[in-house]
Amino acid sequence: MKTSTYLAVAALGWSLASMAPAIAFKGDGGDDDAASSGIAGRAALNGADFVPAEVTASRVGHGWRLATSKGMTLYTFSRDQQPGKSACTGNCEKQWPPLVATDSTAPKGDWSLIDRDGGAKQWAFRGKPLYTYANDIKAGDEYGDELNQQWFAAMKPIPSPSSVSILKTAEGQLLTDVKNLTLYTSDSDKAGKSSCDTKCLVDWRPLEAPWSVRVTPVDWTVIARDDGSKQWAFKGKPLYTYINDAHPGDMLGNGVQGRHAVVLTPPPPNPTWVTYQSGDAGMLIADKDGKTLYAHDVRRRRGGAELERPQDWVPVVAGPNDQQVGAWSIVEDDGKRQWAFKGMLLFTNLRDKRPGEMNGIRSSDRSFRTIMKNGQPMQGTGA
């Protein structure tokens, strides 16, 4: 297998930790919503009939994912700070092609057009210019999401109160408060009624709602508590934070006293052989034996240089009955099947002897990346 062939087909996903069940709220139309697009998707996206012909939307639990009419993921760029201007030009534009308007349709609502230097018109959503990613291969790929923490898959989130946020974690898209502390529901609560009494309130803090709310977002209601205070409820379920959650994304209360974290969009599954191991920088993705997985990004190889110590790199072989899942795909070459993650072929390294070791990146070859539990490369690897 040649390193020049190291690009696979996969779809972006997040790793799911093994833990107590969380509450997963589906889209308004159930599982079928995740695949809906076209006119229906465009209408739901904007609350109106207008969405550019070049755009479709897929409904997921935490909102609508934006894509081209062919289903290719659209992205925003954090450096686009000047209104009506794109900061992505030259070589950047080759890697991140702008979504160009193909007709003279006038923009409306959340949509606008910006002028590019060459005279083309580029679509923007809520003021953010939209792009595709050259390394996405097929519809649904999101290889560019969170790349360098500058590029992000374009989304319209679900409507929510100002005191609520949505946080992307390894466990999926979590419903949180403004401090990004996880929100929970309780098995003992009935629709529109909290059963959390004085003793319960020691550990569980109701998500406070204003005394006067004129209009509530879809799926949100305000309930009255016995002490006269107001509490937010999502889809009829009162919401709480947990006293022992101290950091954004903590889910220490999940499964405690019948409480469940609200996961709006669960991550897709990993292959059954994938495990998590503790490494220098946190939890790493590993194989069934605990050996660290390395993703080989040939785009970061400079000048066609050969691998350093190629004898140390062992391909992660896929079995004859293995099937790709989520961000994990299988590349076939000369009858050999090898696992890939987000388009990069996977290897273990012979110098790793114990779970969590990362001796494969302790060398001058920087085209290999270790993968964190959240599906992102470990900071400083593959640089």
Contacts in CASP RR format, 6 or more apart in sequence:
PFRMAT RR
TARGET T0000
AUTHOR 0000-0000-0000
METHOD contacts of the structure
MODEL  1
MKTSTYLAVAALGWSLASMAPAIAFKGDGGDDDAASSGIAGRAALNGADF
VPAEVTASRVGHGWRLATSKGMTLYTFSRDQQPGKSACTGNCEKQWPPLV
ATDSTAPKGDWSLIDRDGGAKQWAFRGKPLYTYANDIKAGDEYGDELNQQ
WFAAMKPIPSPSSVSILKTAEGQLLTDVKNLTLYTSDSDKAGKSSCDTKC
LVDWRPLEAPWSVRVTPVDWTVIARDDGSKQWAFKGKPLYTYINDAHPGD
MLGNGVQGRHAVVLTPPPPNPTWVTYQSGDAGMLIADKDGKTLYAHDVRR
RRGGAELERPQDWVPVVAGPNDQQVGAWSIVEDDGKRQWAFKGMLLFTNL
RDKRPGEMNGIRSSDRSFRTIMKNGQPMQGTGA
1 315 0 8 1.000
1 333 0 8 1.000
1 334 0 8 1.000
1 336 0 8 1.000
1 338 0 8 1.000
1 345 0 8 1.000
2 333 0 8 1.000
3 296 0 8 1.000
3 298 0 8 1.000
3 301 0 8 1.000
3 307 0 8 1.000
4 298 0 8 1.000
5 331 0 8 1.000
5 333 0 8 1.000
6 296 0 8 1.000
6 297 0 8 1.000
6 298 0 8 1.000
6 331 0 8 1.000
6 340 0 8 1.000
6 344 0 8 1.000
6 345 0 8 1.000
7 135 0 8 1.000
7 137 0 8 1.000
7 298 0 8 1.000
7 343 0 8 1.000
7 344 0 8 1.000
8 329 0 8 1.000
8 330 0 8 1.000
8 331 0 8 1.000
8 340 0 8 1.000
8 343 0 8 1.000
8 344 0 8 1.000
8 345 0 8 1.000
9 137 0 8 1.000
9 138 0 8 1.000
9 141 0 8 1.000
9 324 0 8 1.000
9 329 0 8 1.000
9 343 0 8 1.000
10 141 0 8 1.000
10 143 0 8 1.000
10 324 0 8 1.000
10 326 0 8 1.000
10 327 0 8 1.000
10 328 0 8 1.000
10 329 0 8 1.000
10 340 0 8 1.000
10 341 0 8 1.000
10 342 0 8 1.000
10 343 0 8 1.000
11 138 0 8 1.000
11 140 0 8 1.000
11 141 0 8 1.000
11 142 0 8 1.000
11 268 0 8 1.000
11 326 0 8 1.000
11 327 0 8 1.000
12 73 0 8 1.000
12 140 0 8 1.000
12 141 0 8 1.000
12 142 0 8 1.000
12 143 0 8 1.000
12 144 0 8 1.000
12 145 0 8 1.000
12 153 0 8 1.000
12 326 0 8 1.000
12 327 0 8 1.000
12 342 0 8 1.000
13 142 0 8 1.000
13 267 0 8 1.000
13 268 0 8 1.000
13 326 0 8 1.000
13 327 0 8 1.000
13 375 0 8 1.000
14 168 0 8 1.000
14 169 0 8 1.000
14 170 0 8 1.000
14 171 0 8 1.000
14 172 0 8 1.000
14 267 0 8 1.000
14 268 0 8 1.000
14 374 0 8 1.000
14 375 0 8 1.000
15 170 0 8 1.000
15 267 0 8 1.000
15 270 0 8 1.000
15 274 0 8 1.000
15 276 0 8 1.000
15 285 0 8 1.000
15 373 0 8 1.000
15 374 0 8 1.000
15 375 0 8 1.000
16 170 0 8 1.000
16 171 0 8 1.000
16 172 0 8 1.000
16 266 0 8 1.000
16 267 0 8 1.000
16 269 0 8 1.000
16 270 0 8 1.000
17 170 0 8 1.000
17 171 0 8 1.000
17 276 0 8 1.000
17 373 0 8 1.000
19 171 0 8 1.000
19 251 0 8 1.000
19 254 0 8 1.000
20 254 0 8 1.000
20 255 0 8 1.000
20 260 0 8 1.000
21 255 0 8 1.000
21 260 0 8 1.000
22 171 0 8 1.000
22 251 0 8 1.000
22 254 0 8 1.000
22 260 0 8 1.000
22 261 0 8 1.000
22 262 0 8 1.000
22 263 0 8 1.000
22 266 0 8 1.000
23 185 0 8 1.000
23 237 0 8 1.000
23 260 0 8 1.000
23 261 0 8 1.000
23 262 0 8 1.000
23 263 0 8 1.000
24 263 0 8 1.000
24 264 0 8 1.000
24 265 0 8 1.000
24 266 0 8 1.000
25 61 0 8 1.000
25 234 0 8 1.000
25 235 0 8 1.000
25 262 0 8 1.000
25 263 0 8 1.000
25 264 0 8 1.000
26 33 0 8 1.000
26 61 0 8 1.000
27 33 0 8 1.000
27 34 0 8 1.000
27 59 0 8 1.000
27 60 0 8 1.000
27 61 0 8 1.000
28 59 0 8 1.000
29 59 0 8 1.000
33 59 0 8 1.000
33 60 0 8 1.000
33 61 0 8 1.000
34 58 0 8 1.000
34 59 0 8 1.000
34 60 0 8 1.000
34 61 0 8 1.000
35 58 0 8 1.000
36 44 0 8 1.000
36 58 0 8 1.000
36 59 0 8 1.000
37 56 0 8 1.000
37 57 0 8 1.000
37 58 0 8 1.000
37 67 0 8 1.000
37 71 0 8 1.000
38 56 0 8 1.000
38 57 0 8 1.000
41 51 0 8 1.000
41 56 0 8 1.000
41 57 0 8 1.000
41 58 0 8 1.000
41 59 0 8 1.000
41 64 0 8 1.000
42 49 0 8 1.000
42 50 0 8 1.000
42 51 0 8 1.000
42 55 0 8 1.000
42 56 0 8 1.000
42 57 0 8 1.000
43 49 0 8 1.000
43 51 0 8 1.000
44 57 0 8 1.000
44 59 0 8 1.000
44 64 0 8 1.000
45 51 0 8 1.000
45 57 0 8 1.000
45 64 0 8 1.000
45 66 0 8 1.000
45 156 0 8 1.000
46 109 0 8 1.000
46 110 0 8 1.000
46 111 0 8 1.000
48 108 0 8 1.000
48 109 0 8 1.000
50 108 0 8 1.000
50 109 0 8 1.000
50 111 0 8 1.000
51 57 0 8 1.000
51 111 0 8 1.000
52 101 0 8 1.000
52 105 0 8 1.000
52 107 0 8 1.000
52 111 0 8 1.000
52 123 0 8 1.000
53 69 0 8 1.000
53 102 0 8 1.000
53 103 0 8 1.000
53 105 0 8 1.000
54 68 0 8 1.000
54 69 0 8 1.000
54 99 0 8 1.000
54 100 0 8 1.000
54 101 0 8 1.000
54 102 0 8 1.000
54 123 0 8 1.000
55 66 0 8 1.000
55 67 0 8 1.000
55 68 0 8 1.000
55 69 0 8 1.000
55 74 0 8 1.000
55 99 0 8 1.000
55 123 0 8 1.000
55 130 0 8 1.000
56 66 0 8 1.000
56 67 0 8 1.000
56 68 0 8 1.000
56 69 0 8 1.000
56 71 0 8 1.000
57 64 0 8 1.000
57 65 0 8 1.000
57 66 0 8 1.000
57 67 0 8 1.000
57 156 0 8 1.000
58 64 0 8 1.000
58 65 0 8 1.000
58 67 0 8 1.000
60 173 0 8 1.000
60 264 0 8 1.000
60 265 0 8 1.000
61 158 0 8 1.000
61 173 0 8 1.000
61 264 0 8 1.000
61 265 0 8 1.000
62 155 0 8 1.000
62 157 0 8 1.000
62 158 0 8 1.000
62 166 0 8 1.000
62 173 0 8 1.000
62 264 0 8 1.000
62 265 0 8 1.000
63 155 0 8 1.000
63 156 0 8 1.000
63 157 0 8 1.000
63 158 0 8 1.000
63 264 0 8 1.000
63 265 0 8 1.000
64 155 0 8 1.000
64 156 0 8 1.000
65 73 0 8 1.000
65 153 0 8 1.000
65 154 0 8 1.000
65 155 0 8 1.000
66 73 0 8 1.000
66 74 0 8 1.000
66 125 0 8 1.000
66 130 0 8 1.000
66 153 0 8 1.000
66 154 0 8 1.000
66 155 0 8 1.000
66 156 0 8 1.000
67 73 0 8 1.000
67 74 0 8 1.000
67 139 0 8 1.000
67 140 0 8 1.000
68 74 0 8 1.000
68 99 0 8 1.000
68 132 0 8 1.000
70 139 0 8 1.000
71 139 0 8 1.000
71 140 0 8 1.000
72 132 0 8 1.000
72 136 0 8 1.000
72 139 0 8 1.000
72 140 0 8 1.000
72 141 0 8 1.000
73 132 0 8 1.000
73 133 0 8 1.000
73 136 0 8 1.000
73 140 0 8 1.000
73 141 0 8 1.000
73 142 0 8 1.000
73 144 0 8 1.000
73 145 0 8 1.000
73 153 0 8 1.000
73 154 0 8 1.000
74 99 0 8 1.000
74 125 0 8 1.000
74 130 0 8 1.000
74 131 0 8 1.000
74 132 0 8 1.000
74 153 0 8 1.000
74 154 0 8 1.000
75 96 0 8 1.000
75 130 0 8 1.000
75 131 0 8 1.000
75 132 0 8 1.000
75 133 0 8 1.000
75 144 0 8 1.000
75 145 0 8 1.000
75 151 0 8 1.000
75 152 0 8 1.000
75 153 0 8 1.000
75 154 0 8 1.000
76 125 0 8 1.000
76 128 0 8 1.000
76 129 0 8 1.000
76 130 0 8 1.000
76 131 0 8 1.000
76 151 0 8 1.000
76 152 0 8 1.000
76 154 0 8 1.000
77 86 0 8 1.000
77 87 0 8 1.000
77 88 0 8 1.000
77 96 0 8 1.000
77 128 0 8 1.000
77 129 0 8 1.000
77 131 0 8 1.000
77 150 0 8 1.000
77 151 0 8 1.000
78 149 0 8 1.000
78 150 0 8 1.000
78 151 0 8 1.000
78 152 0 8 1.000
79 87 0 8 1.000
79 88 0 8 1.000
79 150 0 8 1.000
80 86 0 8 1.000
80 87 0 8 1.000
80 88 0 8 1.000
80 128 0 8 1.000
80 129 0 8 1.000
81 87 0 8 1.000
83 127 0 8 1.000
84 112 0 8 1.000
84 114 0 8 1.000
84 115 0 8 1.000
84 124 0 8 1.000
84 127 0 8 1.000
84 129 0 8 1.000
85 114 0 8 1.000
86 98 0 8 1.000
86 114 0 8 1.000
86 116 0 8 1.000
86 122 0 8 1.000
86 129 0 8 1.000
88 96 0 8 1.000
88 98 0 8 1.000
88 129 0 8 1.000
88 131 0 8 1.000
89 116 0 8 1.000
89 117 0 8 1.000
94 134 0 8 1.000
95 133 0 8 1.000
95 134 0 8 1.000
95 135 0 8 1.000
96 131 0 8 1.000
96 132 0 8 1.000
96 133 0 8 1.000
96 134 0 8 1.000
96 151 0 8 1.000
97 131 0 8 1.000
97 132 0 8 1.000
97 134 0 8 1.000
98 116 0 8 1.000
98 120 0 8 1.000
98 122 0 8 1.000
98 129 0 8 1.000
98 130 0 8 1.000
98 131 0 8 1.000
99 122 0 8 1.000
99 123 0 8 1.000
99 129 0 8 1.000
99 130 0 8 1.000
99 131 0 8 1.000
99 132 0 8 1.000
100 116 0 8 1.000
100 120 0 8 1.000
100 121 0 8 1.000
100 122 0 8 1.000
100 123 0 8 1.000
101 113 0 8 1.000
101 120 0 8 1.000
101 121 0 8 1.000
101 122 0 8 1.000
101 123 0 8 1.000
107 113 0 8 1.000
107 123 0 8 1.000
110 125 0 8 1.000
110 126 0 8 1.000
110 156 0 8 1.000
111 123 0 8 1.000
111 124 0 8 1.000
111 125 0 8 1.000
112 123 0 8 1.000
112 124 0 8 1.000
112 127 0 8 1.000
113 121 0 8 1.000
113 122 0 8 1.000
113 123 0 8 1.000
113 124 0 8 1.000
114 121 0 8 1.000
114 122 0 8 1.000
114 124 0 8 1.000
114 129 0 8 1.000
115 121 0 8 1.000
115 122 0 8 1.000
116 122 0 8 1.000
122 129 0 8 1.000
122 130 0 8 1.000
123 129 0 8 1.000
123 130 0 8 1.000
124 130 0 8 1.000
125 154 0 8 1.000
125 156 0 8 1.000
126 156 0 8 1.000
128 154 0 8 1.000
130 154 0 8 1.000
131 151 0 8 1.000
133 141 0 8 1.000
133 143 0 8 1.000
133 144 0 8 1.000
133 147 0 8 1.000
133 151 0 8 1.000
135 143 0 8 1.000
135 144 0 8 1.000
135 299 0 8 1.000
136 142 0 8 1.000
136 143 0 8 1.000
136 144 0 8 1.000
137 343 0 8 1.000
142 153 0 8 1.000
143 342 0 8 1.000
143 343 0 8 1.000
144 151 0 8 1.000
144 153 0 8 1.000
145 151 0 8 1.000
145 152 0 8 1.000
145 153 0 8 1.000
146 152 0 8 1.000
146 376 0 8 1.000
157 166 0 8 1.000
158 166 0 8 1.000
158 217 0 8 1.000
158 218 0 8 1.000
158 219 0 8 1.000
158 264 0 8 1.000
159 217 0 8 1.000
159 218 0 8 1.000
159 219 0 8 1.000
159 220 0 8 1.000
160 166 0 8 1.000
160 175 0 8 1.000
160 217 0 8 1.000
160 220 0 8 1.000
161 209 0 8 1.000
161 216 0 8 1.000
161 217 0 8 1.000
161 220 0 8 1.000
161 232 0 8 1.000
162 178 0 8 1.000
163 177 0 8 1.000
163 178 0 8 1.000
163 207 0 8 1.000
163 208 0 8 1.000
163 209 0 8 1.000
163 232 0 8 1.000
164 175 0 8 1.000
164 176 0 8 1.000
164 177 0 8 1.000
164 178 0 8 1.000
164 183 0 8 1.000
164 207 0 8 1.000
164 232 0 8 1.000
165 176 0 8 1.000
165 177 0 8 1.000
165 178 0 8 1.000
165 180 0 8 1.000
166 173 0 8 1.000
166 174 0 8 1.000
166 175 0 8 1.000
166 176 0 8 1.000
166 264 0 8 1.000
167 173 0 8 1.000
167 174 0 8 1.000
167 176 0 8 1.000
167 180 0 8 1.000
167 182 0 8 1.000
167 248 0 8 1.000
167 249 0 8 1.000
168 174 0 8 1.000
169 249 0 8 1.000
169 374 0 8 1.000
170 267 0 8 1.000
170 283 0 8 1.000
170 372 0 8 1.000
170 373 0 8 1.000
170 374 0 8 1.000
170 375 0 8 1.000
171 249 0 8 1.000
171 251 0 8 1.000
171 261 0 8 1.000
171 263 0 8 1.000
171 266 0 8 1.000
171 267 0 8 1.000
172 263 0 8 1.000
172 264 0 8 1.000
172 265 0 8 1.000
172 266 0 8 1.000
172 267 0 8 1.000
173 263 0 8 1.000
173 264 0 8 1.000
173 265 0 8 1.000
174 182 0 8 1.000
174 183 0 8 1.000
174 249 0 8 1.000
174 251 0 8 1.000
174 261 0 8 1.000
174 262 0 8 1.000
174 263 0 8 1.000
174 264 0 8 1.000
175 182 0 8 1.000
175 183 0 8 1.000
175 234 0 8 1.000
175 239 0 8 1.000
175 262 0 8 1.000
175 263 0 8 1.000
175 264 0 8 1.000
176 182 0 8 1.000
176 183 0 8 1.000
176 248 0 8 1.000
176 249 0 8 1.000
177 183 0 8 1.000
177 207 0 8 1.000
177 241 0 8 1.000
179 248 0 8 1.000
180 248 0 8 1.000
180 249 0 8 1.000
181 241 0 8 1.000
181 242 0 8 1.000
181 245 0 8 1.000
181 248 0 8 1.000
181 249 0 8 1.000
181 250 0 8 1.000
182 241 0 8 1.000
182 242 0 8 1.000
182 245 0 8 1.000
182 249 0 8 1.000
182 250 0 8 1.000
182 251 0 8 1.000
182 253 0 8 1.000
182 254 0 8 1.000
182 261 0 8 1.000
182 262 0 8 1.000
183 207 0 8 1.000
183 234 0 8 1.000
183 239 0 8 1.000
183 240 0 8 1.000
183 241 0 8 1.000
183 261 0 8 1.000
183 262 0 8 1.000
184 204 0 8 1.000
184 239 0 8 1.000
184 240 0 8 1.000
184 241 0 8 1.000
184 242 0 8 1.000
184 253 0 8 1.000
184 254 0 8 1.000
184 259 0 8 1.000
184 260 0 8 1.000
184 261 0 8 1.000
184 262 0 8 1.000
185 234 0 8 1.000
185 237 0 8 1.000
185 238 0 8 1.000
185 239 0 8 1.000
185 240 0 8 1.000
185 259 0 8 1.000
185 260 0 8 1.000
185 262 0 8 1.000
186 194 0 8 1.000
186 195 0 8 1.000
186 196 0 8 1.000
186 204 0 8 1.000
186 237 0 8 1.000
186 238 0 8 1.000
186 240 0 8 1.000
186 257 0 8 1.000
186 258 0 8 1.000
186 259 0 8 1.000
186 260 0 8 1.000
187 258 0 8 1.000
187 259 0 8 1.000
187 260 0 8 1.000
188 195 0 8 1.000
188 258 0 8 1.000
189 195 0 8 1.000
189 196 0 8 1.000
189 237 0 8 1.000
189 238 0 8 1.000
191 236 0 8 1.000
191 237 0 8 1.000
192 221 0 8 1.000
192 223 0 8 1.000
192 233 0 8 1.000
192 236 0 8 1.000
192 237 0 8 1.000
192 238 0 8 1.000
193 223 0 8 1.000
193 238 0 8 1.000
194 206 0 8 1.000
194 223 0 8 1.000
194 225 0 8 1.000
194 231 0 8 1.000
194 238 0 8 1.000
196 204 0 8 1.000
196 206 0 8 1.000
196 238 0 8 1.000
196 240 0 8 1.000
197 226 0 8 1.000
200 257 0 8 1.000
202 243 0 8 1.000
203 242 0 8 1.000
203 243 0 8 1.000
203 244 0 8 1.000
203 256 0 8 1.000
203 257 0 8 1.000
204 240 0 8 1.000
204 241 0 8 1.000
204 242 0 8 1.000
204 243 0 8 1.000
204 257 0 8 1.000
204 259 0 8 1.000
205 240 0 8 1.000
205 241 0 8 1.000
205 242 0 8 1.000
205 243 0 8 1.000
206 225 0 8 1.000
206 229 0 8 1.000
206 231 0 8 1.000
206 238 0 8 1.000
206 239 0 8 1.000
206 240 0 8 1.000
207 231 0 8 1.000
207 232 0 8 1.000
207 238 0 8 1.000
207 239 0 8 1.000
207 240 0 8 1.000
207 241 0 8 1.000
208 229 0 8 1.000
208 230 0 8 1.000
208 231 0 8 1.000
208 232 0 8 1.000
209 222 0 8 1.000
209 230 0 8 1.000
209 231 0 8 1.000
209 232 0 8 1.000
210 222 0 8 1.000
210 230 0 8 1.000
211 230 0 8 1.000
213 222 0 8 1.000
213 230 0 8 1.000
216 222 0 8 1.000
219 234 0 8 1.000
219 235 0 8 1.000
220 232 0 8 1.000
220 233 0 8 1.000
220 234 0 8 1.000
221 232 0 8 1.000
221 233 0 8 1.000
221 236 0 8 1.000
222 230 0 8 1.000
222 231 0 8 1.000
222 232 0 8 1.000
222 233 0 8 1.000
223 230 0 8 1.000
223 231 0 8 1.000
223 232 0 8 1.000
223 233 0 8 1.000
223 238 0 8 1.000
224 230 0 8 1.000
224 231 0 8 1.000
225 231 0 8 1.000
231 238 0 8 1.000
231 239 0 8 1.000
232 238 0 8 1.000
232 239 0 8 1.000
233 239 0 8 1.000
234 262 0 8 1.000
237 262 0 8 1.000
239 262 0 8 1.000
240 259 0 8 1.000
242 250 0 8 1.000
242 252 0 8 1.000
242 253 0 8 1.000
242 256 0 8 1.000
242 259 0 8 1.000
244 250 0 8 1.000
244 252 0 8 1.000
244 253 0 8 1.000
245 251 0 8 1.000
245 252 0 8 1.000
245 253 0 8 1.000
251 261 0 8 1.000
253 259 0 8 1.000
253 261 0 8 1.000
254 260 0 8 1.000
254 261 0 8 1.000
268 325 0 8 1.000
268 326 0 8 1.000
268 327 0 8 1.000
269 325 0 8 1.000
269 326 0 8 1.000
270 285 0 8 1.000
270 325 0 8 1.000
270 328 0 8 1.000
271 322 0 8 1.000
271 325 0 8 1.000
271 328 0 8 1.000
271 339 0 8 1.000
273 287 0 8 1.000
273 288 0 8 1.000
274 285 0 8 1.000
274 286 0 8 1.000
274 287 0 8 1.000
274 288 0 8 1.000
274 293 0 8 1.000
274 328 0 8 1.000
275 285 0 8 1.000
275 286 0 8 1.000
275 287 0 8 1.000
275 288 0 8 1.000
275 290 0 8 1.000
276 283 0 8 1.000
276 284 0 8 1.000
276 285 0 8 1.000
276 286 0 8 1.000
276 373 0 8 1.000
277 283 0 8 1.000
277 284 0 8 1.000
277 286 0 8 1.000
277 290 0 8 1.000
277 292 0 8 1.000
277 355 0 8 1.000
277 356 0 8 1.000
278 284 0 8 1.000
278 355 0 8 1.000
278 356 0 8 1.000
279 292 0 8 1.000
279 356 0 8 1.000
279 357 0 8 1.000
279 358 0 8 1.000
280 358 0 8 1.000
281 372 0 8 1.000
281 378 0 8 1.000
281 379 0 8 1.000
282 372 0 8 1.000
282 373 0 8 1.000
283 372 0 8 1.000
283 373 0 8 1.000
284 292 0 8 1.000
284 293 0 8 1.000
284 356 0 8 1.000
284 358 0 8 1.000
284 370 0 8 1.000
284 371 0 8 1.000
284 372 0 8 1.000
284 373 0 8 1.000
284 378 0 8 1.000
285 292 0 8 1.000
285 293 0 8 1.000
285 341 0 8 1.000
285 370 0 8 1.000
285 371 0 8 1.000
285 372 0 8 1.000
285 373 0 8 1.000
285 375 0 8 1.000
286 292 0 8 1.000
286 293 0 8 1.000
286 355 0 8 1.000
286 356 0 8 1.000
287 293 0 8 1.000
287 316 0 8 1.000
287 348 0 8 1.000
289 355 0 8 1.000
290 355 0 8 1.000
290 356 0 8 1.000
291 348 0 8 1.000
291 349 0 8 1.000
291 352 0 8 1.000
291 355 0 8 1.000
292 348 0 8 1.000
292 349 0 8 1.000
292 352 0 8 1.000
292 355 0 8 1.000
292 356 0 8 1.000
292 357 0 8 1.000
292 358 0 8 1.000
292 360 0 8 1.000
292 370 0 8 1.000
293 316 0 8 1.000
293 341 0 8 1.000
293 346 0 8 1.000
293 347 0 8 1.000
293 348 0 8 1.000
293 370 0 8 1.000
293 371 0 8 1.000
294 313 0 8 1.000
294 346 0 8 1.000
294 347 0 8 1.000
294 348 0 8 1.000
294 349 0 8 1.000
294 360 0 8 1.000
294 361 0 8 1.000
294 368 0 8 1.000
294 369 0 8 1.000
294 370 0 8 1.000
295 340 0 8 1.000
295 341 0 8 1.000
295 342 0 8 1.000
295 343 0 8 1.000
295 344 0 8 1.000
295 345 0 8 1.000
295 346 0 8 1.000
295 368 0 8 1.000
295 369 0 8 1.000
295 370 0 8 1.000
295 371 0 8 1.000
295 377 0 8 1.000
296 313 0 8 1.000
296 344 0 8 1.000
296 345 0 8 1.000
296 346 0 8 1.000
296 347 0 8 1.000
296 367 0 8 1.000
296 368 0 8 1.000
296 369 0 8 1.000
297 344 0 8 1.000
297 367 0 8 1.000
297 368 0 8 1.000
297 369 0 8 1.000
297 382 0 8 1.000
298 367 0 8 1.000
300 366 0 8 1.000
300 367 0 8 1.000
300 382 0 8 1.000
300 383 0 8 1.000
301 367 0 8 1.000
307 313 0 8 1.000
307 365 0 8 1.000
307 367 0 8 1.000
308 363 0 8 1.000
308 364 0 8 1.000
308 365 0 8 1.000
309 363 0 8 1.000
309 365 0 8 1.000
311 350 0 8 1.000
312 349 0 8 1.000
312 350 0 8 1.000
312 351 0 8 1.000
312 360 0 8 1.000
313 347 0 8 1.000
313 348 0 8 1.000
313 349 0 8 1.000
313 350 0 8 1.000
313 368 0 8 1.000
314 347 0 8 1.000
314 348 0 8 1.000
314 349 0 8 1.000
314 350 0 8 1.000
315 336 0 8 1.000
315 338 0 8 1.000
315 345 0 8 1.000
315 346 0 8 1.000
315 347 0 8 1.000
316 338 0 8 1.000
316 339 0 8 1.000
316 345 0 8 1.000
316 346 0 8 1.000
316 347 0 8 1.000
316 348 0 8 1.000
317 336 0 8 1.000
317 337 0 8 1.000
317 338 0 8 1.000
317 339 0 8 1.000
318 330 0 8 1.000
318 337 0 8 1.000
318 338 0 8 1.000
318 339 0 8 1.000
319 337 0 8 1.000
320 337 0 8 1.000
322 330 0 8 1.000
322 337 0 8 1.000
322 339 0 8 1.000
323 330 0 8 1.000
324 330 0 8 1.000
327 341 0 8 1.000
327 342 0 8 1.000
327 375 0 8 1.000
328 339 0 8 1.000
328 340 0 8 1.000
328 341 0 8 1.000
329 339 0 8 1.000
329 340 0 8 1.000
329 341 0 8 1.000
329 343 0 8 1.000
330 337 0 8 1.000
330 338 0 8 1.000
330 339 0 8 1.000
330 340 0 8 1.000
331 337 0 8 1.000
331 338 0 8 1.000
331 339 0 8 1.000
331 340 0 8 1.000
331 345 0 8 1.000
338 345 0 8 1.000
338 346 0 8 1.000
339 345 0 8 1.000
339 346 0 8 1.000
340 346 0 8 1.000
341 371 0 8 1.000
341 375 0 8 1.000
342 375 0 8 1.000
344 369 0 8 1.000
347 368 0 8 1.000
349 359 0 8 1.000
349 360 0 8 1.000
351 357 0 8 1.000
351 359 0 8 1.000
351 360 0 8 1.000
352 358 0 8 1.000
352 359 0 8 1.000
352 360 0 8 1.000
358 370 0 8 1.000
358 378 0 8 1.000
360 368 0 8 1.000
361 368 0 8 1.000
361 369 0 8 1.000
361 370 0 8 1.000
361 381 0 8 1.000
361 382 0 8 1.000
366 381 0 8 1.000
366 382 0 8 1.000
366 383 0 8 1.000
367 382 0 8 1.000
368 381 0 8 1.000
368 382 0 8 1.000
369 377 0 8 1.000
369 378 0 8 1.000
369 381 0 8 1.000
369 382 0 8 1.000
370 377 0 8 1.000
370 378 0 8 1.000
370 381 0 8 1.000
371 377 0 8 1.000
371 378 0 8 1.000
372 378 0 8 1.000
END
